[in-house]
């Protein structure tokens, strides 16, 4: 059974930092593409960052230079380090695993709330 569990969210002041974790079970987080998305209630889900099996990373322009996606293969976990947080970063953050073989299938976690406020 495939399961993704996000953690690490919380309340932080503007300019602060948080480190989100996405622990995968039942599937490899290292040989598959992993992505972070975020969503504000009533808004469309927004792409944040991605990392491929070859550790190639890409970021949304809104977070570039502030967020870093990484993974620990031994722990089968993907991370999102968020620095210089802004109020507009407030959202529920979701982990997405894209299984390319045998077919393109997405697996989603339940999300973790990040709130940036004074």
Residue, then its C-alpha position, 0 to 999 in steps of 0.5 A: x500500500x502506497x502512503x505519503x505522510x507530510x509533517x513539519x508545518x506550523x505557525x511561523x513569523x515572516x522571515x522565519x523558516x520551516x522544514x517540511x518532510x514527506x515520508x513515503x512507504x510502499x513505494x520508492x521516493x528516490x527512483x520516482x519524481x517527487x513534487x511539492x504543491x501548495x493550496x489556499x482554500x478556494x484557490x487552485x493548487x500551485x506547483x512549488x518544487x520538484x526533484x527527479x530520480x537523477x536529483x534534478x530540481x526545479x522551482x516555482x518562480x515565487x519560491x526560487x532562492x528561498x526554498x530547497x527540495x531534497x531527499x534522503x534515500x535511506x529514509x525514503x523521505x523528501x524534504x522542503x526547506x523553506x527560508x525567508x517565509x512570507x505571508x503569501x506562502x501560507x497554504x496547505x503543502x502537499x507531497x506528490x509522487x509521480x510513478x512513471x512505470x508502468x503508467x503515470x500515476x500520482x500519489x498524494x499525501x494529506x497535506x500539512x498547514x503552513x501559516x506565516x503571520x505576525 
